[in-house]
Amino acid sequence: MTQTLLSTLTTAAVGGPAGTYLEAGTEAEIIDAVRTADAAGEKLLIIGGGSNLLVSDDGFPGTVLKIASTGLTVNSEDSCGGVSVVVQAGHSWDGLVEHAVRHAWSGIEALSGIPGATGATPVQNVGAYGADVSQTIAAVRTWDRERNAVKTFTNSELKFGYRDSILKQTTVSGSPRYVVLTVEFQLLLGRMSEPIRYAELARALGVEPGHRAYSTDVRREVLRLRASKGMVLDPADRDTYSTGSFFTNPLVPAETAAGLPEDAPRYPAGSNGLVKLSAAWLIEKAGYGKGFGLEADSVSGGRAALSTKHTLAITNRGGASAADLLAIARDVQGGVAGRFGIELHPEPLLIGCEL
């Protein structure tokens, strides 16, 4: 029997074979596949678009279930309450954003171009350019594997944080307690965007931060900016063969941030006194520039490297293994820790491997 390689299902294009590979195109098929694997005592890995996974070269010995359910349903739409739309977990995230912009549904336009499936977005509270999905998600319907029953979470119950949620906190090695079935979004009606919170995007749009722009313009500029950083998938561009940003921006105590050079970017991170730093700035100032690792004598033999467009992405330059990408990650992580005493943490899920 031909085995399915995880490298064919992930944007980093690395990963060994799946023990068993299944696709589920409906909610009933998802639940049935999960229940069957659990009843057999099989390890279970859930995969959507494969954009946030780094899978071991040894592969995954259990069941790999690809969520392939698609479609969306408008529950309500009016000028007062906006639009309530329920989206299947396997539906393309950027496909949803494009649909929203075309139909004058406002709220997720700044999240254009992010690869992957809609069901994955609440897990790590996907965000970019000053927006994240916690601002628009009303509810998430899941299959609770421990209770063997459907469970729906409201926004407050999801315990959203920076790249975090209760869904992520209860996931172990890519195996979630709660398998996302559908996500409900509450979006405003109108052709204008939400206030632009990110300075780079505001400059690109020619508006002041906090002002609005046409959502179509926001989507266009976000796609342009992401493409300039290798963050929009392009089979012809090796800089896009990655998991996106490999490291999250560190959250540190104020006194730690105070010890950094004055030009180090820093942002308030809520009411707990923490400060968010720029992982990209730390990486660059620790001596790791764009394209680090391309040399044949590098830790990965040139098969993996930091993107030539953006230092946060670790890219497969062609023929790289998971071990190659991890070698670059360890080098960068160690360099930043040695230079600044700050530990960077990976954003993608590491399956069968670790830093």
Buried (B, 14 or more C-beta within 10 A) or exposed (E): EEEBBBBEBBBBBBBBBBBBBBBBBBBEBBBEBBEBBBEEEBBBBBBBBBBBBBBBBEBBBBBBBBBBBBEBEEEEBEEEEBBBBBBBBBBBBBBBBBBBBEEBBBBBBBBBBBBBBBBBBBBBBBBBBBBBBBBBBBBBBBBBBEEEEEBEBEBEEBBBBBBBBBBBEBBEEBBBBBBBBBBBBBBBBBBBBBBBEBEEBBEBBEBEBEEBBBBBBBBBBBBEBBBEBBBBBEEEBBBBBBBBBBBBBBBBEEEBBEEBEEEBEBEEBEEEEBBBBBBBBBBBBBEBEBBBBBEEEBBBBBBBBBBBBBBBBBBBBEEBBBBBBBBBBEBBBBBBBEBBEBEBBBBBBBBBBEB
